[in-house]
């Protein structure tokens, strides 16, 4: 059993913190819809998952450093480590919103900022300096974690501004920074999808992030608009009030345009090309997070703009996201039990 666990840790995907991102966001969706008890249950579960995955990551670094190093140097796997940043921010959001733990949430924000500065620039250097390059064939959905991990820092900073008003500046700066990074990477993603042949295997769930980031940006801008009513000492927030509301709605509509296309690509992969959806795929956490954040972003965009129908979309997506989360989490539990009972070659 112990050897089996160690083996699974050794081959653990860097993207597994996507499960923390998705579960935490679902808990926040439940919270804003006043489903407090389910939100608390998912928050405790998410905190446990976060701690377990952190422990696994430390064990992997100490016991299997070569494998970690190899993952860090791969353009198709390395960016998955950025889910650690976003996952940390989502846990911070849960701590500040559900438990009002400012100090803990601020500590998590500082941790994610340090990780962001370290990992983002490391991977950018890897992408630039690597010797083997295959053009747009190298681009994949995980690259969208660059802007996503920037925006999660923004959202947590805005939430922290309720206790420390100056944090709104960090939220504002990283909001615009996330926009710029997204504009760079979404162009690369568009070239990859529209101008290069995409196989079934290459249509990974991480491409859903292209629909999730716009909702994350609209969430950040909407929260800043809401906070501007109480942060009278931050003049720039009032100056940018209309701009933030407009850009939030603008990027939300772009994300809403992507969502149907992503559903069609999902049907193409699993219905037309008959790739089984019943088999557990950890990468689907990377699709569940964008759907959950789209629901959350839609909710706050509807509150800020008061455009009829937008809040209705968020209520519908609430049930979609819940069903998908239950399905994915059940698959995770089943997969854990199956793998623990499965022998490793040469190990009894």
Phi, psi and omega in degrees: 000313182297318179295324178296316179298316179298320179298314181296324176295322182295330182254011182298133181291140175299340185274004188293343175291354172299332177294323177291317178302313184291311182296317179296320179292322177298320179297323178290324175299316178297321182296312182290342175266015174065025173263074193292313183297311176300325179296318179294318180299315180291328178294315177297319178297317181294321177297320177296316178299318181298314181294318180297315181292325175297317178298315179298320180295317178297315178299318181295320180294318183283321187262333182230057184298327180296318180293322177296317179298318178297318179297320182297333183268356182265129182289340181265349180239319186309312181301344177299335177296340179293344175295337176297321179295307182296320179298319178298319179295318181296319176298321177299319177299319178297318182295320183281324185275318184269329185241355178057036180267082185297312184298315179295316180295320178295321177298318178295323179295315179297319177299314181294325178295317178297316178297321179298312180298323183283307188284319182300310184287331175297311182291327177296319177295319178300315181295325182281317190267350181298147186279321181268117179228134182244030178066217183292347177296336180283339184288136175214171186299335180296337179297337179291350176290344175298304177289327181297314180294336176287318182288328178295327174296320179298313183298316180294322178298318179295318178297322180291338182294344175295333180254328181228093188307327182296343179295342180297330178296317178297320178296320181292315181295313181289336174297309180291325177296317178299321176302311183298314180298320180295319180299324178293310187282331180290332174294316178298319179296319180297316177299319181297316185282322187265337186244357177235152177292131180244119179276170178300318181294329182278346179278071184280155182301338182299340178296341177298338179300335180293340173265339182277324181301314179304322178292324177295320177294319179293327176296312181298314181295320180295319179296322178293323176297317179296318182289337181298336180293332182253342182265073183288342182275002181247086186299325183296332179292324178284326177297321184267006186308305181294323180295316180296318179295320180291315180292326178298315178293321180300310183287331177295319179294325177295317177296322178294330176290326182286324188305310179300322178297320180294323175296321179294319177295325176298315179295321178300317183289315190263341179254306182290311182269359171057040171276120188300131176268348183282340178280131182298133177228113183299335182294341181294341173301328179290341175267327181291321178300311178302322179294318179293318181289331175295319178298314181293316179296321179296319179301311183285329174296319177296320179295319185283314185276334183058030176282126181303135174101335183292316178297327178298320178300317181295324179292321177295316181293335177305313182286324177299312182295319180298315180298316181293323179294316179300317179298313183291320180292321176298321177295323178297312180299314179299318181296322178298313181296319180296316183290326179293333180270350184274128181285153175262143180304124179088356181236131180248000000 
